[in-house]
Amino acid sequence: MAALLGRSCRRFGFLSSGHGARSVSTETGKSLNLYSAINQALHIALDSDPRSYVFGEDVGFGGVFRCTTGLAERFGKNRVFNTPLCEQGIVGFGIGLAAMGNRAIVEIQFADYIYPAFDQIVNEAAKFRYRSGNQFNCGGLTIRAPYGAVGHGGHYHSQSPEAFFCHVPGIKVVIPRSPREAKGLLLSSIRDPNPVVFFEPKWLYRQAVEEVPEHDYMIPLSEAEVIREGNDITLVGWGAQLTIMEQACLDAEKEGISCELIDLKTLLPWDKETVEASVKKTGRLLISHEAPITGGFGAEISATILERCFLKLEAPVSRVCGLDTPFPLVFEPFYMPTKNKILDAIKSTVNY
Amino acid sequence: MAIWFARSRNLVSSLRHNLCTSTILIKRDYSHRPVLTTSHQLPSTVFSSPFVASLLRHESTAVEKQPDELVLHSDDQEEALQELDFPGGKVGYTSEMKFIPESSSRRVPCYRVLDEDGRIIPDNDFVPVKEKLAVRMYEQMATLQVMDHIFYEAQRQGRISFYLTSVGEEAINIASAAALSPDDIVLPQYREPGVLLWRGFTLEEFANQCFGNKADYGKGRQMPIHYGSNRLNYFTISSPIATQLPQAAGVGYSLKMEKKNACAVTFIGDGGTSEGDFHAGLNFAAVMEAPVVFICRNNGWAISTHISEQFRSDGIVVKGQAYGIRSIRVDGNDALAVYSAVRSAREMAVTEQRPVLIEAMTYRVGHHSTSDDSTKYRAADEIQYWKMSRNPVNRFRKWVEDNGWWSEEDESKLRSNARKQLLQAIQAAEKWEKQPLTELFNDVYDVKPKNLEEQELGLKELVEKQPQEYPPGFHV
């Protein structure tokens, strides 16, 4: 558990977004954790557009992760409300609301429970604009869902289902890494004229703390960010995994290996150019995610970079990911793509 | 109905089973079944109970007071002074161990206005339909028949890839549309093109969609019959079953929040009621008090699956109450009954801000689609019975004719004009070119992302290099 415990004790100031900092000028904000940053974004979204709605299971009293705290009191129960326990109903209802020109910000309580809504997301939301020849769209739909490991979540409170959704033209998939990023990316997702699936790293809800500007700001979608510059190897990740990768970068540095770390932020449609430019510089690529390795989004990045950087590569692309098992409770420390596994892969790739 | 019941072994056996079961239950008095019938259908002895007598319906537009299985009997009253104070309301106690029966002893009756010969049944409640409206309704029902016939033939000739008729369900299509306001938002299944026809979608527009040409609003991306029109408040059809139901709840909620004098109206077939989205849609609409009219076309068959293989309930109408939704069963082949029921349901939905469920009993006279041969799984005489004896268009025509509003001459003129227009529409639609190739890549998102720009460029280069490998008629 050492690595996991280590993660839960971390603070995330060093992951602050240069990009975000640019877009939010020099204003500094209060120190906030990730769920509070999400909460702030939802307050702004509801305040800035009277035709926006927040709903899902238990969101009325503030939600099981407290992300919707205070919203119903401030904006009323017509705009912030509990729904029946039915994910396909929540997303279907959101599509209908969004198709009428509203912003429907829906919460799926855990990403592990998003599958009953898969049909509504894949067959309905994603194809709404295309199938109608742009007569109709449900671009006002944003689906928020906490994803990923939390140390004790077992099969059904730990999954990272992002790859399923990255196979669906018509939706966008966004995953933030920190409080400041979460606020800016969520506001962009809510205001983006396309349906967005927004996965929130639930491990970071309380653990990640950084200064978050109080005002309304947005961070552009489909733009990756180099959050640590280096020369020997490029590491690509998203969400909570970047914290682990950052630690591996620091340890590798002690051994004289200079790592470049990229936060992809938006997985669909993703920013190939930033990754490509970095790999052309370093000649090596490592991708890491919590989801099972087979069919994971790392495979897509790997294939794309092989196509684009074949002659520049000094070593095979390395993937450090979850195992091809269901997410296991007591074996979580073995299942996870830990710092140790990443560091080991960095060394093998650099010494290939 | 008797003729048809006699033909169906399944139904006969299920009736026997029900009668037998109910006899036993009555003897043992385990259960007190609700009686959801109107006065003239009940034997007089039933009225010995004041509780049942209170069910007498005076107007079809009024909501029937629900018979309550758990209404107290006199010997229960003392015990009922004690109540379980439960979240959501108090619940009375009983010392009698009593299971609610799985179904009523009588099936929920089917509201109708016209008899099989197109005569208005005396003492009936219905919303009057005047000459102008009645004639237009009939014209549209007949036009829908002609359209189905000609498009079906066009598919058989290989001119379009697919088609799906509404034969046998013309009354539900047209009468429901006639009962709605044009501002009501329709979320269709796929066997309701008559609603679109009623709202003014032209035969050319239908043809353009079926041919997937440049004038098709869907830009040729979907199979034939997947119509949609923003102008006419008719959401574009998608093939998955029942997905539109929870969406309708969201649409209704939006209309409610915007204080619009309109409701959402959504259609589904009997098979669709087995989908999870049916449950989601009804439950969300009920809980959110959204103005939604759910219209279920119970046509007996979901492709080859008979309703006896679809559910064990007395159809769909009984499901409304479980969700706290008012519901009515209506003869779907009686245009006046459908019109009255939908109009009343719509009024309730809009003025009271609540969902209403309508089960329209009908029959899919055509095959499921042009990819289906329904004689492989159902009896030809069954189809014939519904096609001839229970034909909704003929029945309505008789009524319109008896009123002196329609003649043989009108009939032949209408059908020959519709036929001519359709043939012209098909010829024109066939000549239109397809959408340019760039439309393959548009509308996935509001703005084309880089990956699609690259793929478009790559594909165009390849097509220009080897045009013989691709179908002609596309502007690259």
HADDOCK unambig.tbl for C-alpha pairs under 7 A between the chains (distance, minus, plus):
assign (segid A and resid 84 and name CA) (segid B and resid 284 and name CA) 6.90 0.50 0.50
assign (segid A and resid 86 and name CA) (segid B and resid 280 and name CA) 6.73 0.50 0.50
assign (segid A and resid 88 and name CA) (segid B and resid 277 and name CA) 6.80 0.50 0.50
assign (segid A and resid 88 and name CA) (segid B and resid 280 and name CA) 6.97 0.50 0.50
assign (segid A and resid 89 and name CA) (segid B and resid 246 and name CA) 5.42 0.50 0.50
assign (segid A and resid 89 and name CA) (segid B and resid 277 and name CA) 6.75 0.50 0.50
assign (segid A and resid 89 and name CA) (segid B and resid 280 and name CA) 4.76 0.50 0.50
assign (segid A and resid 89 and name CA) (segid B and resid 281 and name CA) 6.44 0.50 0.50
assign (segid A and resid 89 and name CA) (segid B and resid 284 and name CA) 6.88 0.50 0.50
assign (segid A and resid 92 and name CA) (segid B and resid 246 and name CA) 4.79 0.50 0.50
assign (segid A and resid 92 and name CA) (segid B and resid 247 and name CA) 4.65 0.50 0.50
assign (segid A and resid 93 and name CA) (segid B and resid 246 and name CA) 4.99 0.50 0.50
assign (segid A and resid 93 and name CA) (segid B and resid 247 and name CA) 4.63 0.50 0.50
assign (segid A and resid 93 and name CA) (segid B and resid 249 and name CA) 5.82 0.50 0.50
assign (segid A and resid 93 and name CA) (segid B and resid 250 and name CA) 4.14 0.50 0.50
assign (segid A and resid 94 and name CA) (segid B and resid 250 and name CA) 6.09 0.50 0.50
assign (segid A and resid 95 and name CA) (segid B and resid 247 and name CA) 5.78 0.50 0.50
assign (segid A and resid 96 and name CA) (segid B and resid 247 and name CA) 4.02 0.50 0.50
assign (segid A and resid 96 and name CA) (segid B and resid 248 and name CA) 5.95 0.50 0.50
assign (segid A and resid 96 and name CA) (segid B and resid 250 and name CA) 4.33 0.50 0.50
assign (segid A and resid 96 and name CA) (segid B and resid 251 and name CA) 4.64 0.50 0.50
assign (segid A and resid 97 and name CA) (segid B and resid 250 and name CA) 4.51 0.50 0.50
assign (segid A and resid 97 and name CA) (segid B and resid 251 and name CA) 5.16 0.50 0.50
assign (segid A and resid 97 and name CA) (segid B and resid 254 and name CA) 5.72 0.50 0.50
assign (segid A and resid 100 and name CA) (segid B and resid 251 and name CA) 6.40 0.50 0.50
assign (segid A and resid 100 and name CA) (segid B and resid 254 and name CA) 6.74 0.50 0.50
assign (segid A and resid 120 and name CA) (segid B and resid 243 and name CA) 6.70 0.50 0.50
assign (segid A and resid 129 and name CA) (segid B and resid 443 and name CA) 5.89 0.50 0.50
assign (segid A and resid 129 and name CA) (segid B and resid 444 and name CA) 6.75 0.50 0.50
assign (segid A and resid 130 and name CA) (segid B and resid 443 and name CA) 4.85 0.50 0.50
assign (segid A and resid 130 and name CA) (segid B and resid 444 and name CA) 5.30 0.50 0.50
assign (segid A and resid 131 and name CA) (segid B and resid 218 and name CA) 5.93 0.50 0.50
assign (segid A and resid 131 and name CA) (segid B and resid 221 and name CA) 6.23 0.50 0.50
assign (segid A and resid 131 and name CA) (segid B and resid 222 and name CA) 6.39 0.50 0.50
assign (segid A and resid 132 and name CA) (segid B and resid 217 and name CA) 6.80 0.50 0.50
assign (segid A and resid 132 and name CA) (segid B and resid 218 and name CA) 4.75 0.50 0.50
assign (segid A and resid 132 and name CA) (segid B and resid 228 and name CA) 6.61 0.50 0.50
assign (segid A and resid 132 and name CA) (segid B and resid 236 and name CA) 5.55 0.50 0.50
assign (segid A and resid 133 and name CA) (segid B and resid 217 and name CA) 5.60 0.50 0.50
assign (segid A and resid 133 and name CA) (segid B and resid 218 and name CA) 4.12 0.50 0.50
assign (segid A and resid 133 and name CA) (segid B and resid 219 and name CA) 5.56 0.50 0.50
assign (segid A and resid 133 and name CA) (segid B and resid 443 and name CA) 6.83 0.50 0.50
assign (segid A and resid 134 and name CA) (segid B and resid 443 and name CA) 6.03 0.50 0.50
assign (segid A and resid 135 and name CA) (segid B and resid 230 and name CA) 5.77 0.50 0.50
assign (segid A and resid 136 and name CA) (segid B and resid 230 and name CA) 6.90 0.50 0.50
assign (segid A and resid 169 and name CA) (segid B and resid 444 and name CA) 6.54 0.50 0.50
assign (segid A and resid 170 and name CA) (segid B and resid 444 and name CA) 4.92 0.50 0.50
assign (segid A and resid 170 and name CA) (segid B and resid 445 and name CA) 5.63 0.50 0.50
assign (segid A and resid 193 and name CA) (segid B and resid 446 and name CA) 6.52 0.50 0.50
assign (segid A and resid 194 and name CA) (segid B and resid 445 and name CA) 6.24 0.50 0.50
assign (segid A and resid 194 and name CA) (segid B and resid 446 and name CA) 6.72 0.50 0.50
assign (segid A and resid 269 and name CA) (segid B and resid 449 and name CA) 6.94 0.50 0.50
